[in-house]
Amino acid sequence: MTNQQPANLVIVAYKPKPGKSQELKTLVTNHVPNLDKLGLVTQRQPIIVETADGTIIEVFEWLSADAIQQAHSNPGVHEIWTAFAEVCDYVPLNTLAEAADVFATFTPLN
């Protein structure tokens, strides 16, 4: 019997800064593959969608709670987070207009 931690599925919303929408889409497309190279995520394919106002939502799975903690001290992850900070703001899901709908609908990007 192993003492393996469960994976952690997360949903994050990125609101692009003015004029940075395409750069954000590129970063999000490469986000999980880059985290995978660092051994921090599962093999579950991310889901990437866009809201009506251009906010990008990403659903992905960290390998474990330990992987999340490791990310906070990993220089490669810090580079990723710095790039994101230049092109977007993180916003709570409940601030998205679609979140008010029982069946929230988004445009798939992948």
C-alpha positions in Angstrom: 0.0 0.0 0.0 1.4 3.4 -1.0 1.0 6.7 0.9 0.6 8.7 -2.3 -1.1 12.1 -2.1 -4.0 12.7 -4.3 -3.7 15.1 -7.3 -5.2 18.6 -7.0 -7.5 19.7 -9.8 -7.5 23.5 -10.1 -9.4 26.1 -12.1 -7.8 29.5 -12.7 -9.0 32.6 -14.5 -6.6 34.9 -16.3 -7.9 38.3 -17.4 -5.5 39.7 -20.1 -4.0 43.1 -19.7 -4.9 45.5 -22.6 -3.3 44.3 -25.8 -1.9 41.1 -24.2 -4.6 38.6 -25.2 -2.6 36.7 -27.8 0.5 36.6 -25.5 -1.7 35.2 -22.8 -3.1 32.5 -25.0 0.4 31.4 -26.0 1.5 31.3 -22.3 -1.6 29.3 -21.3 -1.1 26.9 -24.2 2.4 26.2 -23.0 1.7 26.3 -19.2 1.0 22.7 -18.4 3.6 21.3 -20.8 6.2 23.5 -19.0 5.0 22.3 -15.6 5.1 18.8 -16.9 8.8 19.1 -17.8 9.3 20.1 -14.1 7.4 17.0 -12.9 4.7 19.0 -11.2 1.5 18.0 -13.0 -0.4 14.9 -13.9 -0.8 13.6 -17.5 -4.4 14.9 -17.5 -4.9 17.2 -20.5 -5.7 20.8 -19.5 -9.0 22.4 -20.6 -8.6 26.0 -21.8 -11.6 28.1 -22.6 -12.4 31.8 -23.1 -15.2 33.9 -21.6 -17.1 36.5 -23.6 -14.9 39.3 -22.2 -11.7 37.5 -23.2 -10.8 36.1 -19.8 -9.0 32.7 -20.2 -9.9 29.8 -17.9 -7.6 26.9 -17.4 -8.4 23.6 -15.7 -5.4 21.5 -14.9 -4.1 19.0 -12.3 -1.2 19.4 -10.0 0.5 16.1 -9.2 -0.1 16.6 -5.4 -0.2 19.2 -2.6 3.6 18.7 -2.4 4.0 19.6 -6.0 2.1 22.8 -5.4 4.5 23.6 -2.5 7.5 22.7 -4.6 6.3 25.1 -7.3 6.7 28.0 -4.9 10.4 27.4 -4.6 11.1 26.3 -8.2 13.0 28.9 -10.3 11.4 27.5 -13.5 7.9 28.0 -12.1 8.9 31.5 -11.0 9.8 32.3 -14.6 6.4 31.1 -15.7 4.6 33.1 -13.1 6.6 36.3 -13.9 5.6 35.9 -17.6 1.9 35.5 -16.6 2.1 38.6 -14.4 3.3 40.7 -17.3 0.2 39.8 -19.5 -2.7 39.1 -17.1 -4.3 39.5 -13.8 -5.7 36.5 -11.9 -9.4 36.9 -11.2 -11.9 34.9 -9.0 -14.2 32.7 -10.9 -17.3 34.3 -9.3 -16.4 37.6 -11.0 -17.0 36.2 -14.4 -20.4 36.9 -15.9 -20.7 33.2 -17.0 -20.4 32.1 -13.4 -23.9 33.3 -12.7 -25.4 30.8 -15.1 -26.3 27.3 -14.0 -24.7 26.0 -17.3 -21.8 28.3 -17.7 -20.8 28.3 -21.3 -17.4 29.2 -22.7 -15.5 29.1 -26.0 -13.0 26.2 -26.1 -9.4 27.2 -27.1 -7.9 23.6 -27.2 
